[in-house]
Amino acid sequence: MLESLTTEELTDAAAEAEAHRPISDLRIKELLKSIARIGGTAPGSDDKKSYLLTQLKASMIYHGCPFIFFTINPGERHSPIALYYAGEQIDVNDFNPAAYTSSDRLKTMLKNPLAVVEYFHNMIKTIIDTCFKGGMFGEHAHHYGTIEYQGRFTPHIHMAVLSISMIY
């Protein structure tokens, strides 16, 4: 159990870190380790990003360098399929976009965040299965992706893909 730290001790440690010197107080080092363990599970935290970067590097060492890096943003606000996931009774084969204004679509998606996630998951899975595992770029060897959320809280994914045909 850590004993109480004073404001002065924390200020001194901050000054050491700011001066790019190692923190000398062992209690503060333990506190920072605990924070890092918790931060490693928090989406968007620096520790989580560091963990994901380590995973990407390990996959590159094991599988080789990816041949393509890309970002996918499925654009749920413009998709009739996303509206269908959100519970709108529409005919996806004969969809009339004029029936739903851009603001109507946005309101529908904001009311149904689970529909946005389900749409995103299914679109990404379909793209991976058909384009990459389906052989568009040769025999699929490995892919790695991280999901981020934009300012309007919609997901997008950054991916690295490796095909066996690109190795040889």
LOLONU-122715 format. One record per residue (C-alpha): x, y, z. Coordinates in nm, 4 decimals. Layout:
<node <X; Y; Z>>
...
END
This chain:
<node <0.0000; 0.0000; 0.0000>>
<node <0.1328; 0.3429; -0.0929>>
<node <0.1670; 0.5941; 0.1836>>
<node <0.0326; 0.9430; 0.1238>>
<node <0.2223; 1.1636; -0.1158>>
<node <0.2494; 1.5347; -0.0589>>
<node <0.1910; 1.8051; -0.3145>>
<node <0.5588; 1.8987; -0.2951>>
<node <0.6691; 1.5399; -0.3717>>
<node <0.4401; 1.5255; -0.6741>>
<node <0.5626; 1.8685; -0.7908>>
<node <0.9263; 1.7555; -0.7550>>
<node <0.8542; 1.4397; -0.9582>>
<node <0.6808; 1.6473; -1.2271>>
<node <0.9848; 1.8762; -1.2440>>
<node <1.2142; 1.5721; -1.2831>>
<node <0.9982; 1.4338; -1.5632>>
<node <0.9811; 1.7731; -1.7333>>
<node <1.3610; 1.7938; -1.7223>>
<node <1.3775; 1.4448; -1.8807>>
<node <1.5362; 1.2969; -1.5697>>
<node <1.4239; 0.9690; -1.4141>>
<node <1.1806; 1.0080; -1.1266>>
<node <1.3704; 0.9339; -0.8058>>
<node <1.0812; 0.8721; -0.5646>>
<node <0.9968; 0.4993; -0.5678>>
<node <0.6428; 0.5628; -0.4393>>
<node <0.5671; 0.7873; -0.7363>>
<node <0.7126; 0.5261; -0.9720>>
<node <0.4727; 0.2689; -0.8211>>
<node <0.1833; 0.5121; -0.8564>>
<node <0.2683; 0.5694; -1.2241>>
<node <0.2878; 0.1923; -1.2851>>
<node <-0.0606; 0.1507; -1.1363>>
<node <-0.1966; 0.4311; -1.3515>>
<node <-0.0367; 0.2770; -1.6621>>
<node <-0.1989; -0.0607; -1.5880>>
<node <-0.5381; 0.1040; -1.5659>>
<node <-0.4716; 0.3292; -1.8684>>
<node <-0.3713; 0.0278; -2.0777>>
<node <-0.7345; -0.0810; -2.0777>>
<node <-0.8882; 0.2623; -2.1408>>
<node <-0.9685; 0.3219; -2.5087>>
<node <-0.7887; 0.6260; -2.6468>>
<node <-0.5386; 0.6531; -2.3610>>
<node <-0.1676; 0.6869; -2.4359>>
<node <-0.1013; 0.3552; -2.2614>>
<node <-0.3642; 0.1757; -2.4720>>
<node <-0.2173; 0.3250; -2.7904>>
<node <0.1287; 0.2146; -2.6813>>
<node <-0.0046; -0.1380; -2.6207>>
<node <-0.1690; -0.1459; -2.9651>>
<node <0.1506; -0.0207; -3.1302>>
<node <0.3421; -0.3017; -2.9598>>
<node <0.0872; -0.5521; -3.0951>>
<node <0.1285; -0.4106; -3.4471>>
<node <0.5079; -0.4304; -3.4249>>
<node <0.4891; -0.7900; -3.3007>>
<node <0.2599; -0.8870; -3.5899>>
<node <0.5035; -0.7255; -3.8353>>
<node <0.7948; -0.9204; -3.6868>>
<node <0.5989; -1.2453; -3.7053>>
<node <0.4170; -1.1995; -4.0389>>
<node <0.6343; -0.9429; -4.2188>>
<node <0.5661; -0.5876; -4.3279>>
<node <0.2133; -0.5129; -4.4455>>
<node <0.1726; -0.4183; -4.8081>>
<node <-0.1181; -0.1822; -4.7603>>
<node <-0.2315; 0.0579; -4.4896>>
<node <-0.5771; 0.2049; -4.5162>>
<node <-0.8628; 0.3645; -4.3240>>
<node <-1.2259; 0.2610; -4.3596>>
<node <-1.5082; 0.4909; -4.2592>>
<node <-1.8300; 0.3148; -4.3672>>
<node <-2.0396; 0.6344; -4.3616>>
<node <-2.3455; 0.5101; -4.1759>>
<node <-2.5203; 0.8447; -4.2209>>
<node <-2.5545; 0.7794; -4.5937>>
<node <-2.6355; 0.4089; -4.5921>>
<node <-2.9841; 0.2611; -4.6180>>
<node <-2.8435; -0.0521; -4.4555>>
<node <-2.7550; 0.1469; -4.1418>>
<node <-3.1112; 0.2810; -4.1318>>
<node <-3.2363; -0.0762; -4.1601>>
<node <-3.0155; -0.1778; -3.8640>>
<node <-3.1624; 0.1171; -3.6707>>
<node <-3.5109; -0.0309; -3.7131>>
<node <-3.6422; 0.1811; -4.0005>>
<node <-3.8868; -0.0128; -4.2172>>
<node <-3.7237; 0.0387; -4.5573>>
<node <-3.6743; -0.1661; -4.8694>>
<node <-3.2969; -0.1803; -4.9093>>
<node <-3.3335; -0.3002; -5.2701>>
<node <-3.5532; -0.0053; -5.3718>>
<node <-3.4410; 0.2740; -5.1403>>
<node <-3.5477; 0.6334; -5.2025>>
<node <-3.2791; 0.8593; -5.0510>>
<node <-3.5050; 1.1651; -5.0809>>
<node <-3.7352; 1.0107; -4.8172>>
<node <-3.4688; 1.0657; -4.5510>>
<node <-3.2923; 1.3999; -4.5200>>
<node <-2.9376; 1.4110; -4.3920>>
<node <-3.0574; 1.5445; -4.0547>>
<node <-3.3212; 1.2664; -4.0312>>
<node <-3.0520; 1.0061; -4.0893>>
<node <-2.8225; 1.1665; -3.8323>>
<node <-3.1012; 1.1772; -3.5705>>
<node <-3.1838; 0.8121; -3.6378>>
<node <-2.8202; 0.7086; -3.5933>>
<node <-2.7779; 0.9166; -3.2750>>
<node <-3.0856; 0.7490; -3.1251>>
<node <-2.9453; 0.4035; -3.2095>>
<node <-2.5733; 0.3829; -3.1264>>
<node <-2.5853; 0.0030; -3.1184>>
<node <-2.7120; 0.0055; -3.4783>>
<node <-2.4100; 0.2171; -3.5774>>
<node <-2.1714; -0.0321; -3.4138>>
<node <-2.3481; -0.3337; -3.5649>>
<node <-2.3469; -0.1749; -3.9109>>
<node <-1.9785; -0.0850; -3.8743>>
<node <-1.8828; -0.4352; -3.7561>>
<node <-2.0694; -0.6079; -4.0391>>
<node <-1.9335; -0.3725; -4.3064>>
<node <-1.5721; -0.4177; -4.1907>>
<node <-1.6140; -0.7958; -4.1639>>
<node <-1.7605; -0.8062; -4.5161>>
<node <-1.4757; -0.5949; -4.6582>>
<node <-1.2129; -0.8160; -4.4913>>
<node <-1.3829; -1.1394; -4.6007>>
<node <-1.4491; -1.0360; -4.9606>>
<node <-1.1572; -0.8103; -5.0494>>
<node <-0.8695; -0.9444; -4.8444>>
<node <-0.9543; -1.3028; -4.7543>>
<node <-1.1355; -1.3304; -5.0869>>
<node <-0.8081; -1.2852; -5.2714>>
<node <-0.8344; -0.9401; -5.4253>>
<node <-0.4705; -0.8736; -5.3330>>
<node <-0.3451; -1.2319; -5.3354>>
<node <-0.3599; -1.4896; -5.0610>>
<node <-0.4397; -1.3222; -4.7293>>
<node <-0.1731; -1.3769; -4.4636>>
<node <-0.2614; -1.1335; -4.1862>>
<node <-0.4423; -0.8116; -4.1040>>
<node <-0.4347; -0.5836; -3.8019>>
<node <-0.6625; -0.2925; -3.7296>>
<node <-0.7481; -0.0445; -3.4586>>
<node <-1.0850; 0.1219; -3.4206>>
<node <-1.1128; 0.4890; -3.3336>>
<node <-1.4115; 0.7157; -3.2861>>
<node <-1.4421; 1.0489; -3.4628>>
<node <-1.5697; 1.3739; -3.3184>>
<node <-1.9294; 1.2786; -3.3948>>
<node <-1.8719; 0.9449; -3.2157>>
<node <-1.8841; 0.7267; -3.5248>>
<node <-1.6243; 0.4509; -3.5660>>
<node <-1.3566; 0.4155; -3.8301>>
<node <-1.0730; 0.1655; -3.8554>>
<node <-0.7065; 0.1903; -3.9528>>
<node <-0.5763; -0.1367; -4.0957>>
<node <-0.2535; -0.2980; -4.2107>>
<node <-0.2867; -0.5968; -4.4464>>
<node <-0.0298; -0.8535; -4.5589>>
<node <-0.0758; -1.0971; -4.8467>>
<node <0.1417; -1.4003; -4.9057>>
<node <0.1818; -1.3116; -5.2733>>
<node <0.3415; -0.9841; -5.1661>>
<node <0.5989; -1.1678; -4.9512>>
<node <0.7546; -1.3709; -5.2306>>
END
